[in-house]
Amino acid sequence: MALLLLEALGALLILVFIVWWTMFSGRKHGELEDSARRNAGPEKPGDSL
């Protein structure tokens, strides 16, 4: 029983680490603001939000 709990805890820790990593590994200064997006130039055809 203890082995199952230990394995579940390990899986939970891995899941939390993956979520944390994906949340904080983006742009250094956050997303571009709307005005910066408009001034960045035309989007390529096929690009979508």
C-alpha positions, 0 to 999 in steps of 0.5 A: 500500500505504501508503494502505491502511495509513493508512486502516486505522489511521484506522479503528482510531483511530475505533473506539478513540475510539468505544469509549472515549467510550461507556465513560466517558460514563455516570454521573458517580459510576458505577452505582447500588448495589442498595440505592439501586435498591430505595429508588428506588421502583417501576419502571414496567411494561415496564422491564427490566434 
